[in-house]
Amino acid sequence: MSERVALGDLVQDSISGFKGIAVAYDEWLTGCKRFGLEALSKNAKESNIRWVDEERCKLIKPGVYRKMIKSTPAGPQPIDPGIPRKA
């Protein structure tokens, strides 16, 4: 791996040629580090995620998905923003 891959990057598996967006990262107790790559698909209902060792990930285009992510707070949100929250 010549360049560091991050979540949201377009990545290609150097062995199989599979291309996808890095949507997950997994690190095992044994030291194995893997990225979950979601296939590029025009059918939004179809999801095909493949797990690939970090060493096999070739960066194609950085930040492909990050441009689409909106910055919103995590966790439950009030139904009506006008309702005050209890401290």
N, C-alpha and C positions, 0 to 999 in steps of 0.2 A: 504494500500500500504506500504509494508515494505521497499522497496528500491525505490529511486527516478528514475523515468522513464525519458529518454531524447529522442529527435528525433533521429531516426536511430536505436533504440533498438527493439528487438523482444519482443513483449508483448502479454499477454493473458488476455482476459476479464474473471474475476473471476466468473461471473455469467453464461454467455453463453458458455464459453470455446473457443470462437473465437480467433484465433491467427493471428497476422500480424505485420508488421513493422510500428512503429510510424512515420508517414510522415507529420503530421500537429498537431498544438496545438492551441486551441481556449480558450480564457478567456472572459466570458460575464460580463456585467455590474453588474449582480446579484451575481457574485462570482462563478458561475459554471465554472469549468475548465474541458476541454475534450480533448482527443487525437483522431486524425483520424488514424485508423489502416487500412493499405492496406494489403489485403489477399495475402498470398504467393501463387503464381500461375506460372505454367510453360508456360502459354500462355501470352506473353508480351502484347498482345492487350487487354486482359481482365483486368479490374480494378474494384475492389470491396472494397470501403472504408466504414468503419463503424465508427461512432463516439461513444466513450465510456467515461464515467465519469472517471476522474483521480483516484478516490478512488477505482474503479473496476479494474484498470490496474495492472497486476502482471508481473514484469520483468522476462523474460525467459532468455534472453541473451543480454548483453549490446553491443552497437557499431557494430551491424551486418552490417548496411548499411554504416556507416561512413568510413569504409575501402575502399568503392568503390567511394567515392566522391573525385573528383579532385579539388584542390585549384586553381580556376580561378577567375579573377576579374569580378565583376558583371557589367551589363550595356552593351551598344553597343560596339562592338569591330571593329577596322578597318578591311577592307577586305584584305588589304595587309599590314602586319606588317612593311614593309619597308617605307610606306608612313608616313611622319611626321604629327603629330597632331597639329592643331592650338591651341594656348594658350588661 
